[in-house]
Amino acid sequence: MITIEGFFNTLESRNTSSPNQLTKLSTCFINIDCGKTFSYDDPKTGLHFVPDSEYIDSGENRQVISNLRDKADYPQANDLRSFPNGTRNCYTLRPVVKGNKYLLRAFFMYGNYDGKDSLPKFDLYFGANLWFHVKIINSSVNFYTEIIAVAPANSISVCLKNTNDGIPFISTLELRPLSHFLYKEVDTFNSLILQTPRDCGEAKRTSKIRYPDDSYDRLWVPYDPYIWSHIETNNEIITNTNGGYQVPSEIMKTAAIPKDGGTKIDFNWTASFKWTEYGVGPAEYYIFLHFAELLPSSGNNSRIFDVKFNDEIIGSNVTPEYLSITTISNKIPKRYEKLMVSIYSVNGSTLPPILNALEIYAAKPIRENDTNSQDVDAIFDIKYEYQVKKNWMGDPCIPSELIWKDLRCATVVGKPPRIISLNLSFSQLNGKLADSIANLSQLEYLDLSVNNLRGEIPNFLASLRYLKSLNLTGSGLEGPIPKALLEKSEKGLLTLSFDQYQKPAKSPKTVIIIVTSICSAFFLLLMVLIYARRKKKQGYWMNQRNDSELTFDSRKFSYQELVSITHNFSKQLGRGGFGIVYHGVLDNGNEVAIKVLSKLSSQGPKEFQNEAQLLTRIHHRNLVPLVGYCYDKDHVALVYECMEEGTLESHLSGRASVLSWRKRLQIVVDAAQGLEYLHKGCKPAIIHRDVKTSNILLNKNMEARISDFGLSKIIQNDNITHVTTMVMGTPGYLDPEYYITNQLNEKSDVYSFGVVLLEVITGKPAIVKIQEPTHIIECVQAGIEQGDLNMIVDPKFEEAYDANSVWKAIKIALSCTSNRSLHRITMTQVVTLLKECLDLETDIDDDINLESRTTTTSYATSTGDSNANSTVSMVH
C-alpha cells in the first residue's frame, strides 16, 4: 500500500504516468459518496468511492427524487447527506500531510430530495475559513466547487454552515494530493478557488476530461465558442515534470484558433465571486493560459503573439514550443468586475494565435488562524481513539461560538488558538490513557473522572508544564501517583484530585485529597461520592461532635419531644442531605418539619452545626425559618416551619400541581430575593453553595423560601472577592469555574440560580436524559438557535403567557450561567430584571381580566425581538 509520503515522491519522480502508477496514485485519493451506505467503483473513472460514515458523525442519508436518479453525469449525485440539526456540521478528512497542497471538490445536487422544492443556500468552509457561499439555483444540476489549499494539520475539516436559508446538504466530497511545484500561488496564507477550467480546443467532445487522463483528477470542461476554429494532433504532449501546471496531454492535443484566417482570439468572463464577509467587492483573480504548438515547423512559418489580460500585457512575443506546454499567467492577482483576454498575432507571425486550455481561479486569503496544528492532531487522535461523539467536528476553537463541547481555548491576536482545558469526565473512555494528551502542551485543566480507563497513571501527565488542575477521581487509572505530579501539588502549582486507591508513590509530606463534585454537565458522580462518604462515616460519625461548641439562640428540643411532636415519626415529608424529613405539630398547633440526621447521611455534624448557627442569626421572609434543634446524645435534628407545598422541584417534575408561568415567576423572584439577602444583606456575606430546585420550599401561599444551609460558606472579609475551598455542591448546578479553580464567590450561587431559572422555564431537570446526559443550558441554546419558543417552554403550561416575559427570563438565565463569573450578573440585578418579567406578565393578566366579559380573549404575543405577532385565544 502506498503511503501519503510515498504518493508525493511518486508524483515528483514520474514523467508519464503508467497504469500501475495511476493506480498507486489514486489510492491516496479520498472519494466520498455522501449519503451512500456501501462502497463501489465508479464506472467512468474506475475510482473507488466509499460511504461518508467514516468521516462524519452527524446528518441524515437522503436520495434525490426518483425521476432524477441515474440522470446526472455521475452516480454520486443520486445520494446526499443533509444536515437539519446544528449550525455547523463537518467532515474530517484523514490522512493528509500538514503543509502539503490538496485539491478539494464538493458536489451538490438538490434533486428535491425533501419534496419541498425549496432551493437552499448555505456556506461551505475549509477549516475555519469560508470556501464558498453555496446557492442552489437548479434542483437537477450537479453543481460543484473546488479549492486548492495547504493542509493546516494532519487532517482537513470541510464544514457546512446553516445560514437560515434552507437545510445544508452535500452529494460528493473528493480530495486529491498535489505536487508541491503545482500552483505556486498557493501557500499557508493563500488558497485558490476554481472559477472555470476550460478545454478550449475540442469541438466534438461534450463530457469533462478527468482521471485517469488527468492524474490529479482536475475536471476540464469543453469550451467551444462559435467564433473559434480548431486544430489537433495525435502526438503526445510533453509535460514539464519539475514545474508548470501539469495540464494533461489529452487536453493539450487540441487547440482553438481564430475563424476565417483571423489574427485574434478574444473572450471575456464576468466576475461574480465576492468576499462580502470581509467588506470587499469582487475577488482577485489569477488566469492561467496554456499553449502548445501542434504543427511541426515548416519553411518560414511562425506563430508569435502577445497576451493581454484586461489592461495588462502578461505575455509578449509568445512562441509556443512544438508538443511542449507553455503557460502564461498574471503574476499578481487583480480585482476585476469583468475579465477580458485578448491573444493577438504580432508582426512577423505567419500563423494565427492559438489557445489550448485556460484556468481561472479566485485568490482566497486564509484570514482565520486555525487552531494550533499540534493541538488539532492531538484532539482528533483522542476523538478517534475513544470514539467521542459530542459535537467534536471542524476546528476545535474557531469560531468561538462553535467551540467544541468540554473544551476551552486561549486566543492571542495573530497566533493560532490553543486548547487549555479538556473535560473528558463521564465519556465512557476505555483502555489506556491516550498518549496524544501529552501533545496538548498548553493544557491547564484536565478532567478524566468517572471513566473505564485501565493501566497506571502515566508519567507524561507531569510533562504538561502549564497544568493547574488534574481530576483522576473514578477514572479507572491505578497505581502510584507520579512523583513529579505530587511535587507540583505540594508546591501549590497543581490541584490534584484522585481516589484513595491511587496512592502516592513517595512523598514525605501530606497530600491534600480534594473530594470534588463533578462539573455541571453530569450527575452520576454524585452517587459515587455519596456512597463513598456514607461508608466512611458509618460507625464513627458521632465522634465528630463537640457539644461545647454548640451555642444556639433557637429552642432546644429533647429527642422525646420530637417523638411526641411527630407521633413517633409516623409521617415522612421527604428526604434531604441530612436524612429523612418528618411532619410534626407543636403544642401551639403550628406545623413543623423535622430534619433528622441519619448515620448514613451525606452530611454530618459539621454541616448540621453550620446550618443551625447560620439560621439562628439570619432572618428573611424568603429564607426558611428555624424553630429549633435537637442535640440529644445520639440524636441530631433541625426543626423548621413547615412548608406545606413542598419543593419547587416536585412541582416542576409533575409530582405536584402544575404551576402557571406567572406563579413560577413569583417563586423565582422570592428565591432571588433570599439569595440577594445572603449576598448583600448579611454581614459578613454568605454563599449558599447548593442552590437547586429541591432546596427551594413553598408554603401554603406558594411563597418561596431558600433552605438547606449545610454547605453554606461565610465570606469573613468584605474586601476579598473569593475564597479558595473544597468543591461542594450538586452536579448540574455546580459553577464550572468554581469546579475548575476551587475559587468560590457569590457568582457561584448566581450560576446555580440561572440553572434553576432554566428549569422553571422549561420544566426539564438540570441534566436532561436524552441519548446521553445533556445539560439544560445546551437544550435551551438549541431552541434559541431555531428561534422557536415552543421548543423551550414547559409544555405543561395550561394558561397563556407573554412571550416577551419568557424571552426576557431566558436572557436573564443565560446571563447567570456564563462560564466565567466575571461575565455573570449579580443577584441584585437578577431580582430587578425578574421583577420586570413579572410586571410584563401582570400587564397581560390585567388585559385578560378587562376583556373577560367576552367568550374568548385574544391578544398578541411577540416572538423574541421581532415584530411578528401570533394570536393566542383563551376560553373563559
N, C-alpha and C positions, 0 to 999 in steps of 0.2 A: 504494500500500500504506500502510495506517495504521501510524504508529509507536506505541510504548508511551506516549510523552508525549502524542501526539495522541489516544490512546484515553481518557486521563483528562480531557483537555479536552472530548472528545465527551460523556463521562459527565456532566460538570458543566454543560454548556450545554443538554442535552436537556430537553424536557418530556415528550413522549410519543415513544417510540421508533418510528420508521418502519421498514419492512422494510429499507430501504437502510442506515439507521443500525445496525440489529441486525446486518446482515452485516458492517459495518465493525467493530463491537464484538467479534463472535465471532472475527475474525481475530487478536485478541490473546489468545484462549483457548489454552491448551495442553491437547490431548486425546490421551492416550496409551493405546493398547490394548496392554497389556503381553503380550509373547509373540507378537504378531501379526507377520507378515512383509510386509504390504502395507497401503497406505492405503485409506480408503473413507469415504463419507458415511453417517452414522447415519440410518436410515430414519425415526426418530421425531423427532429434533431437527434434522436437517439439518447437524449439526456434523461437521466433517472430523476423523477420527481417524487417527493415524499410528502406525507401529511404534515400539517403545521403543529401538531400537538406537542412535539418535542421542543418547540421554540416559543410557545406562549401558553399561559395558564388561564386566560380569560376569553370571552367571546362565545359565539354560537355558530355552529355549522349550518349553512343555508345553501340553497340551489336557485339558479335563475329559473324563471317560469318555463314551462315545458316546451313551448313553441320556439324558444330561443336556444335551447340546448343543442349542442353539436353544430351550431351555425356560425360560431365565431372562428377566427383564424386558428385559435389554439384551444385544445381540450380543457386547459386550465380555467377557461372562462366559465365553465359550467357550474363550478362550485365557488363559494366565497365564505369568508368569516365576517360576521357583523358583530358590533360592539354596542349593544343597547345600554350597558351599565358602565359607569365610571367615566371620569373626564379624560383619562389617558390610558390607553392600552398599548402594550409594546411587545414586539418580537425581539428576542435576544439571539443574535447570530454568532455562533461559535463553531469551530475555532477560527480565529483570524490572528494576524500578527500586528501588534502595535507598531505604528509608523509606516506600514505598507499601504499602497493605494488599492482601492477597490471600486468597482463599478457596481452600484446597486440599482435595481429596476423593480418598480412596483406597478402591477396591472390592476385596473378597476373596471369591472363590468357589472353594472347595477342589475340589469335584466329583470327589473320589477320583482325581485325575489320576495319582497314583503307584501306584494299585492297592493301597495299604496299609491303607485305611480307618482311618487314624490321624489324628485331628484335631489340627493343630499349634497351638502358642502361641508368640508371639514379640513383640518390641517394635518399635514404629514411632516414628521420630524426625523432628522438624522441626529441621534443622540439628543442633546439639549438644544439643537439649532433647527430652526424652521427649514424644511426642504421645499415644500410646495403647498400652496393653497389649492386643494383638490375641489373642483367644481364639476360635477357630472352634468353634461348637457344633452346626452343621448343615452337612453337606457339600454340600447342594443349595441353600443360601440364599446370595444375593449380598449379603453384609454390607458396609456402608460406614461410614466415619467422616470428619468434616470438621473442619478447623481454620481459624480466621481469625487471621492474624498479619501482622506487618510484616516485609518483606524486610530481612534484616540486611546484605545486599550486593547486587550486581547479578546474583546467582544465588541459587537456593534449593536446598538439599540435602534430599532425602527419603530416609531410610535405614531399612533393615530389619535388625534385630539379632537374631542367633541366641541364644536363651536356653537351649539344650539341651533344648527341649520340642518338637522337630519342626523340619522344614525351612521357613524363611520363604518366602512367595510373595506375589505381588500380581497382580491381574487388570486393574485400570484405575487410572490416575492422571490427575487433572484439576486445572488451575489457572485461577482466574478473578480478574482485577483488580477491585478495589472502589474506589468513590469515597472520598475522604478523610473525608467527613462521615458515612459509614455506620459504625455500630458504634464510636462514640467511646470505648467501653470498651477498645478495642484500641490499644496503643501499643508502643513499643520494649520495654517491660518486661512486657507482659501480652498474652496471647492468649485466644481463646475456642474451646472445643471443643464442637461441636454435640452436644446430647443428643436433642432432638426438635423439628423444625419441623412444626407441625400446621395443616392447613386445616380449621377447626372447623365450617364451615357447610355442607359438601357431603355430602348423604346418599347421592346416587346414584353419585358418582364413586368408582372403586376404584384408579385409577392415579395416580401422582405428577404434580404440575404442576412443570415446569421450563422451561428455554429452549425456545422463544422467548417464552413467556408471562412468564417472569422473565428480564429481560435480564442478570442476574448469574448465572443458571443455578443458583439455590438449588433444592433438592428439597423440595416441600411435600407431606406425606403426609396423605391424608384421615383425619379423626378424627371418629367418629360414635357417641358413647355412646348407648345406647338411651333414656336418660332425657332426651335433648335433642330439641327440635323445630328447624325451620329456616325462615328467610326468605331471599329473594333478590331481585335486581334485574337488569335488563338494561342499566342505565346504567353508563357508565364511572366508576370511582372515581378521584378526583383524588389524585395523589401529590405530596408536598412535594419540589420539585426542589432545594431548598437544605438539606435536612436530613431527619430522620426515618430510616426503615428501608427505604423504597422497596419496600414489600410490593406484589406485582403486583395490578393491578386484578382479574384473573381470580379471585384468591384472596379479595379483599375483597368481591366481588359477592354472596357468601353469608355467612350468619351463623347461629350457634346461639342459641336462646332456650330458657328452661325449658319443659317439657311441661305441658300441662293448666293453663295460667294461673299457673304458679309464679312466684315472685319472686326465685329464687336459682339461680345456676349454680355448682356445686361440682365440683372434680376434684382428684385427688392423684396424685403420681408418686413412686415410691421411688427415692431416690438410690443409685446403685450405683458411681459413679465415685470412686476413692480414689487419692490420691497417696502410695502406700505407700513409694515410694522415698525420700520426704522424711520419713518417720516421722509422717505426718499421717493423719487419718481421712478422712471424706467431703470432697469438694471444695466450694469455694464456688461458688454458682450465681447467675446472672442469669436473670430471666424477663421476656420482652417480650410484652405482651398488646396486640393490635392491634384497634381498634374503628373502625367506620364506620357511620353511620346510613343505612339503606337505604330507609326510609319517609319520604316528604315530610311536613312538619309539617301538621297539620290541627287546627283548633279548639284545645282546651285540652290536647291530648295532649302528653305529655313523657316523656322517658326519662332518668332520673337514677339513678345507682348509685355505690356505693363498691366498692373493690377491696382485698381483704385477702390478703396473702401470708404464710402461717404466722401469726405473731403481730404482723405489722406491716401497718398500713393504708398502701398505697402509692398509692392514688387516692381522693380524696374528692369527692363530688358531680360525678362524671364525666358530662358530657353530650356524646355523640359528635356531630360535625357531619355534616350531610347530604352524602353522597357524598365525604367527605373523611376522611383517616385520622388517628386519634388513637392514640398509643402510650403505654401506662403500663408502667413497669418499676421495679424496686428500684434505687436509685442506687448502693448499696453492696452488693457480693456477700455473701451469707450462707452459712454452712455448716450444712446440714441433713441429717439422715438421711432425712427424708420431706418432700416439697414439697407443700403444700396451698394451693389457691387458692379463694377464695370471692368471687363477684361478686353483690351483692345490692342490690335496689331500696331507695331511701331515701324518707322521707316527701315527698309531693308528686309522686312519679313515677306516671304512669298506665300506662306501658308497662314490660314486664319488661326485665331486663338482657340484653345481647347480647354475643357474642364471635365475632369473625370469624376470627382466627388467633392462634397463640401460638408462641413460640420459647423453648427452654430451652438455656442454654449453661453449661458449667463454665468458671470463670475459671482459666486456667492461667498462672501466673507464668513468665516467662523467667528462669530461675535461672542457667543456664550462659552465660558470655560467649563468643559465637562468636569465632573468630579475627578480628583486625582486618580490616574490610571492604576496605580498600585492598590488603592482602596477599592476601585471598581472590580478589579480582578479578584481581590480577596473576598469581597462581599458576594460576588456571583459564585465563587467556589463554595462558599458557605451555603448559599441558596441551593445549589445543586447537590451538595453532599448530604444535606439534611432534608431536601425536598420541601423547603419552606414555601408556603403558598402566599399568604398575606397579600399585600399589594406590591410585591417586590418586582418591579419591571421598569425599564427605562433607566434614566440616570438617577442614582440614589438620592442626590441632593438638589438637583435642578429640575424644574423651578421650585422655589421654596415652598409654594403651596401644595406641591405634589411630592414632597419628601417622603421617602419610604417609611412605612409604619415601624415604630420602635427603633428608629434611628434618629440621631441628632447630628447636625453638621456645623462646622465652623467655616465662615467665608471671609476672606480678605480680598479687597478690591484688587483685580489684576492677577489673582492667583486662583488655581483650581480649588474648589471646596474640599474639605477633609472631613471624614467621618470621625466623630469624637465620642459618640455614645451608641451602644448596641445592647438592646434588651431582648434576649432570647428566652426569657422565662416562659414556662408553660408552652414550649414549642414542640414537645414530644421528640426531642433530639435523642438519637440512639448512636451507640458506638463510641469511639474515642473522640476527644475534643479535636476539632479540625485545626490542623497546623496553619491554615490560612489566616486564622485570627491573629497570629503573630505579625502578619503583614499590615494590619491596621495600626500602623505605627503611631498615629496621633490619638489613639483611643484613651479616653479619660474615665469612662464609665462602662462597665461590662457586667451584665446580669445573666447568669446561667442557671438560676434557681429553678427547681422543680422540673427536672428532665430525667431521661433514662440513659445518661452518659455512662460510659464504662472506662475503667483504667485509672491510673494515678493522675493526680493534679500535675499538669505539665510545667516544666521549668520555664518554658517560653513566656508564660504569663508575667514573669518577673522582668522580662526584657522590654515590656511595654512601659517606657520610661515616663510617660505622662499619665499613667493610670492612677486615678484618685479613689475609685470605688470598685470593688470586686465582690459580687454576691455568688457564692457557691452553695448556698443552702438548698438541700434536696436535689442537687444537680445529678447525683449518682457517682460523681468522681470520688475516688477513695485515696487512701494513702496519706503520707505526711504532707503538710503544707510546706512548699519550698522555702528554704531559709531566707532567700532574698525577699520573698513576699512578707514574711514575718518581720524582717528588719524594717521594711518600709512602713509596715503597720505600727511598729513600736515607735518609730520616729514621728508618727502623726502624718505621714505622707500618703497613707492609703487606708481607706475604710474597708475592712476585710470582714466578710460575713461567711461563716461556714458551720457545718454540723459538728456535733460532739465527736462523731467517729472519724472526722477528718482532723487527726491530731497534729500538733506542731512537730516538725522534725526535731529541732533542738532549739531551745530558747530559754535563757536564764531569767527572762522577765515574764510577767503575766500578760497574756494576750487577751484583750477585751473582745469578747464574742458579742457581736451586735445581733440581737434577735429581731429580725425585720419582718414587717408585713409587706406583702408583695405589692407591686405597683398597681395603679388604678384599673388596669385593663383586665385583671384576673381575680378570682375569688377562692380558688381551690386551696391555695397555700394556707389560708386562714385555718382550714380544718386540720391541716397537718400540724400547725403551730399550737392550736388549741389542745390537740391530743397530746403533744409532747409536754406542754406545760401542765396539763392535768396529771400525767403520770409522775411528773417531777414533784408535784405538790402533795400527792397522796401520802398521808402518814405523818407529815411534819408541818403542815401549813399553819396550824395554830401556834406553833413555836415562834412564829414571826411577830406575835402580838407583843405590845408593850403598854400595859394598862396605864402606866404613869404618864404617857404622852397624850392620852385622850382626855381633852377638856373641851366639852361642847356646851353651847348655850341651850340647845334644844332639850326637850323632855327625854329622860331616860326610862325605857321600858324594861321590865324583867321578862325573862322568857315565858314565865307562867302567864303574864299579862297578854303576851302575844298569842298564846294558846287560847285564851279566853276570847280575845278580840276576833280571832279568825275562826272560832268554833272548831278548834283542833285542826287548823289548816285545811279546811274542807273545800274551799273554793279557790281554784287557781285562775289568775288573770293572764298569766303568760310566763315567759322565761327570758331572763336577760343575762348580761355578762356575769353578774354575781351568782345567779341561780334562779329559783322559782319565785314568782311574784304572786302573793296571796291577797285575797279580798278580806277586809276586816271592817268592823263597826265599833267606834269608840263609845264610851258610856254616854256622851252627849248626843249620840246619834249620827255624828259625822262619819262618812265613809273614808276609809284609808286603803292605801296599797302598801303591802309589806314585802320588802325585797329581802329574802333570806339567803345569806351566803352559804353556798354549798362547798363541801370539801373538794369536790371535783371542778370547782369554778375556774374559769379562765382568768378571773380577777381575784385578788386576795385581800388580806387585811390592810396592806398599804393603800390599795385603791379605795377600800372602804373608808379608811381614815381620811384620805384625800377628799372624797366626795362629801363625807359628813362635815368636815371642817369648813369646806367651801360653802356649803348650803346653810350653815349656821350664821354666816356673815354677809351673804349676798341675798338681796330680795328684789324681785321684779315680777310684774304681772305675767311676763312671758317665760319665767323660769319655774319649774315645778317646785312647790313649797315643801320643805322638810318639816314634818311634825315632830319626829323624834328618832331615837335609835335604841338598839339593844346590844349590849356588850356583856353577856351573862355567861361566864365560864366558856363552854364550847359552842355557844350560840351567838351569832352576829347577824344583825338585821338593821335595815333602814326603813323608817315609816314615813310615807308621803301622803299628801292629799290624794284622794282617788281621782283619776282621770277617766270618767265614765265611758268615753267614746274610744278609748284605746289608742293605738298608734296610728300615725299618718300612713305608715306602710301597709297596715291592714286594710285601710280604705282604698288605697291605690291598687292593691293586689286583687281586690274583689271579694275579700273575706268579710268585709263590712259594707255599709251602704255606699253607693256611688256619689261622689262629690261633684257639684257643678263647678264650672270654671271660676265663677265669682267666689264661691266658697273656698276653692283652692287658693285663689289669690289672697284672700283674707288670712288664711292659715300661714302662708309663706311670709306675709307681712308681719304677722305675730312672731314667727320664728326668727325672722331677720332682726326684729327689734330686740329679742332676747340676746342674740349674739352681739348686736351692737352695744348693748349694755355691758356685756362681759369685756368687750374690747375697749370701750371708751368710758363707760360709767363706773367701772371698778378701778380702784387704785390700791395696789398695782393691778395691771390688766391681767385678764385670764384668757387663755386659749383653750377652747373646749377639747379639741383634738379627736373627737369621734362624732361629728355631726352626720346624721343619717336619718332616713325616714322613720326607722324604728325607735329613734331617740327623740322624736317629736310627738308629744302626747296631746290628746284632745279632751277637754272637759265636756260636760253635758251641753254647754252652749257652743260647742265646736271652736272654742278658743284654744290656740296652740301654746304649748309650753315646752321648753327645752329640758331634757332630762339626762341622766347618766353622766356624772361628772368625774367618774373614777380615773379617767386618763387625762383630766384637765391639767394644764401647766400654768403656773403663775409667772409672769414676767416681772421680776423683782425691781428692775431698774427701768425707768421710763425712757432713758437715753439710749438703750440698746434696741436694735431693730429685729434681732432674732436670738434664739438660744440654740446651742448645739446639744442635741439629746437623742436618746434611743428612739428609733422609729416605732410608733404605735398608732393604731387606727384600724380601719376596716377596708379591705380591698374593694375597689370600685369608687370609694370616696377619698382615698388617700392622695394627698397632694404629691404629684410626681417629683417636684423639685425637692420637697422635704424628704421624700423617699431616697433620692439620689445623694443629697448633700448632708442629710441629718440636721439641717438647719430649719428650725420651727419658727414661724411667725404668724401674725394674725391672718395673713393672706392664705395660710393653710386651711383655716376654717372657711374662708371665702370660697376656696376651690370646692370643698365638700358641700357647702351650701349651693353652689352652682349645679352640682350633680343632683342634689335634692330637687332643685327647681326644674331641671330637665325631667326628672321622674314625675313631678306634678303635672307638667305639660303633656307628657307622652303616655303616662300610665305604665311605662316599662320600668323594670328594675335597673339598677346601676350597671349590672353586667347582663346583657341580653344573650340568651342561649339561642343562636341560630344554627348555622353549620358548625361554628366554633364560637367560644365565648367572645362577644363583641361589646366594647364599652358603649354606653348610651350616647356619648359625645359623637362617636362615629356614625351611629344611626341617625342622629339629628342632622349632622352635616350632610349625609346622603340625601335627606329630604330637602335641605336648603339648596343643594346643587340642582335638584329637579324643580325647585321653586314651588313645590306642592305642599301646602299647609296640611292637607288631609293625610299626607304620609307621616306627619309629625305628631299631630294632636291625638290625645286619647280617644279612641272610637267609642268609649263608653259615655262621652258627654251626651246628656239627654236634653240639654237646653241650648238655645242659640248663644253664641259668644261673639265678641267683637274681634275680628281678625287682627286689627291694629294692636289690640291689647295683647294678643298671643304672640305676634311677631316681636313686640317690644320685650316681652318676657323672655323670648328665646335669645334676643340680643343681650339681655342682662345676664342670662345664664352663661352664654359664651364669653362674656366679659369677665365672668368669675372664674372660668376654667382655662384660661390661658396657661400654657406650660410654664411660663416664667411668672413668678409672683409680682415682679416689677410691673407687668402689664395688666394685672388684675385690679378691679375697682375695690373700694373699701366697703365694709358693711354699712357705714353711714350712707354712702352713695346708693347701695343696694336698697336700703329702706326707702329713700327718696324716690328712686325710679319705680319700685314696685307699687308705691302709693299712687304714682301717676298711672300705672297699668290699671289699678283698681278703680281710679277715677274714670278711665275710659269705659270700663265695664259697667260702672254705676250709671254713667250717662246713658248707655244703651238700654239698661234696665228701666230708667226713668222714661225713655221714649216708648218702651213697650207698654208701661203702665198707662201712659197718656192715651194710647190707642187701644186699650183693652176692651173698649165697648164694641169693636168690630169682631167679626167671626175669625178673621185671620189678620195677623200683623206682619207686614213685610218691611224689611229695611235692608240697606246695602252694607256689605262688608268688603272693604278693600283688601286686596291681596298684596301683602308686603308694602312696598313703597310705590307701586304702580297706580295708575288712575283707573284701571279696570275694576269694575264692580260686579258682584254677584248678588242676587236677591235670595234671601232666606225667609221662608214662611214658617210661622209658628202658630199652631192651633191653640185657642183659649177655651 
